[in-house]
Amino acid sequence: MRILFIGDIVGRPGRNAVKALLPALKQDYKFDLTLANGENMAAGIGMTYEKYQEMKEVGIDYFTGGNHTLAKKEFWPYLDDPNVSVLRPANYEGALPGRGDVVLDVAGKKVHIINLVGRAFMKGDIGNYLDYADTILEAAEADIRIVDFHAEATSEKIILADYLDGKVTAVLGTHTHVPTADTRILPKGTAFQTDIGMTGPLNSSLGAKIEPYYQFARFNTPALYKVASGPVTFNAVYLEIDDETNKVTKIERIQRQVDAS
């Protein structure tokens, strides 16, 4: 089993980078499943059905989300549609649309995709991710389990990865938009990277133009998020999983740069 997970796709530059690079990567690696975090696909904040379709057409099979998944209310009805391949974090509590996990049939295997969000520096009514992980794992049978943990604090990501080591196939962090260099397989066999990084403008602050944030830095005044331009960085994680043991035999960071703004 070969799985690609693309880091947070930011706005048009990120989508263009996926369109420019994914077809060749699919040809080279022959992925069985392509996943991506899509919560920043529409102008950097949230998703729209149009942008979702655009990325589905280029070859992304399923999308995870994060704290911006619910940013655009016009997208809410699609989150409840079982034919729309999008998750939102399972541990957002309250009467919200969407689902936080899904089991897919892929190449004769049941692949369980799980989306959770961290609590540190995050807004909203967020439940304990350890308890939610336990409940989700108990409720669904699967051969392979991939967790997208959308969290700000590296410490939380390491805590969850250690807690789930040996229980899931991979724990992959998203949200901070900066790739970490700790790609590895944990002692009990779970693949882990603290953050995959983003697919978006390289010379930016988390995908946004930097200059408007000078005033924020000086005076703590609001700044308008506007997607930057210029060279685009594409960040993803590639997993190879043994068909007999369902354990990861290889985890590889994929990083490319393209002029796709």
Secondary structure, DSSP 4 states (H G I P E B T S, - for coil): -EEEEE--B-HHHHHHHHHHHHHHHHHHH--SEEEEE-TTTTTTSS--HHHHHHHHHHT--EEE--TTTTS-GGGHHHHT-TTS-B---TTB-SS-SS-SEEEEEETTEEEEEEEEE--TT--S-B--HHHHHHHHHHH---SEEEEEEE-S-HHHHHHHHHHHBTTBSEEEEESS-S--S--EE-TTS-EEES----BEESSSBTTB-STTHHHHHHH-------B--SSEEEEEEEEEE-TTT--EEEEEEEEEEE---
